[in-house]
Amino acid sequence: MNLPEPSSVHRVGIIGAGTIGASWAAYFLARGMEVQAWDPAPDGEAALRAFVAGAWPVLEGLDAVVDGATPDRLAFHSGPAAAIEGVEFVQESAPEKLDVKRALYAEIDAVLPDGVVMSSSTSGLIMSELQAGFSNAARFVVGHPFNPPHLIPLVEVVGGTDTSATVVDWTIGFYDAHGKKAIRLNHEAPGHLVNRLQAALWREAMDAVLTGLASVEDVDDAIKYGPGLRLSAMGPFELCHLAGGPGGFSNFLDHFGDALQHWMDDMRTVELTPEVRTKLKALVAEAIGERAFASVAAERDTLMLPVLSTLARTRREHGLY
Ligand SMILES: NC(=O)c1ccc[n+]([C@@H]2O[C@H](COP(=O)([O-])OP(=O)(O)OC[C@H]3O[C@@H](n4cnc5c(N)ncnc54)[C@H](O)[C@@H]3O)[C@@H](O)[C@H]2O)c1
């Protein structure tokens, strides 16, 4: 398989330019690339250009725009075949529906240029099912970003049954070469890895408010004023290692293992029945209160952008990538 040098890729195709595809487009443009996009929505081009225009100053503020990069390198095309003509990589961010993606893949499969990998943003569909039967299946892979991809570095990479191992390696190398932080999943799983980790947290958060252990506000505060702060710097295993003192993770398990087992045994699986959903919606609506959606989003951005900027700069300065 004749794939380009990952760092040399300078023209990418964006298929589907909604929440995620538009964010990917802004990211690749900020990396100085040419972006060829397609989205079937009637206002697809206008919405994409508006998104990129809004994201650009934020990316500049984060020092994430490389020298010479410009939003003018964005071209919008009339269909998937035109959008992937001449590209060296495709990021697919079509709706999360197996039949929609497979119909799209059939169109792309017929024209995917040689040596071009197509990576799917899918949050939880299984690549083995997405790629089955296509002649270019070996070059179809999952590159699941964390929303919004123009700001959050993580991409989870996993291949399906028919994806070539070379393609998985190449895709990780491609994302890493262009400023993302790619992780490798060794096999497929519903929700990949990160959404499963999040689901574990959401399960406990929901259980806590359903059983009356704490209010919605206190559960949110518990994370954002506590573990959330450390989790932006260290992963769960690194934190366990530190919790064990100089004896590290081994000491942590020896000292806290029985307690941890007791807590885990006490945890329940939340069943999201209609009644439970109604109750959760009411509790969260009450906690959010009169705060408009846009003001909650603005609060997140006001707090997150300096954190992202500081982490990126400090990691660069200390060689901590
Ligand atoms: N929203 C998230 O938080 C998030 C995070 C990570 C990954 N993803 C994944 O990204 C993908 C896109 O999700 P989204 O949130 O951007 O959805 P979205 O609904 O915002 O965007 C989907 C876009 O695809 C377009 N579209 C419709 N039919 C299409 C077709 N046949 N071919 C190509 N494009 C088509 C739509 O016009 C729309 O602009 C999904 O696979 C989703 O699982 C979403």
The ligand as an ORCA input file, in Angstrom:
! r2SCAN-3c Opt
* xyz 0 1
  N     -21.349     15.798     18.182
  C     -20.390     15.213     18.880
  O     -20.163     15.514     20.065
  C     -19.499     14.191     18.215
  C     -18.236     13.954     18.784
  C     -17.368     13.062     18.137
  C     -17.779     12.421     16.979
  N     -19.029     12.653     16.464
  C     -19.399     11.948     15.231
  O     -19.242     12.821     14.135
  C     -20.178     12.456     13.116
  C     -20.986     13.673     12.748
  O     -21.698     14.087     13.897
  P     -22.145     15.610     14.102
  O     -22.363     15.779     15.570
  O     -21.235     16.532     13.382
  O     -23.569     15.578     13.373
  P     -24.290     16.806     12.656
  O     -25.693     16.370     12.508
  O     -23.982     18.081     13.344
  O     -23.577     16.855     11.225
  C     -23.762     15.862     10.249
  C     -23.625     16.551      8.914
  O     -23.691     15.558      7.908
  C     -24.460     16.085      6.831
  N     -24.996     14.957      6.077
  C     -26.263     14.514      5.998
  N     -26.317     13.442      5.187
  C     -25.054     13.226      4.740
  C     -24.488     12.287      3.862
  N     -25.216     11.328      3.291
  N     -23.171     12.369      3.616
  C     -22.392     13.325      4.189
  N     -22.894     14.237      5.036
  C     -24.207     14.191      5.295
  C     -25.512     16.943      7.465
  O     -25.999     17.917      6.534
  C     -24.750     17.559      8.629
  O     -24.184     18.814      8.292
  C     -20.989     11.307     13.655
  O     -20.476     10.086     13.215
  C     -20.811     11.450     15.150
  O     -20.947     10.232     15.845
  C     -19.887     13.534     17.049
*
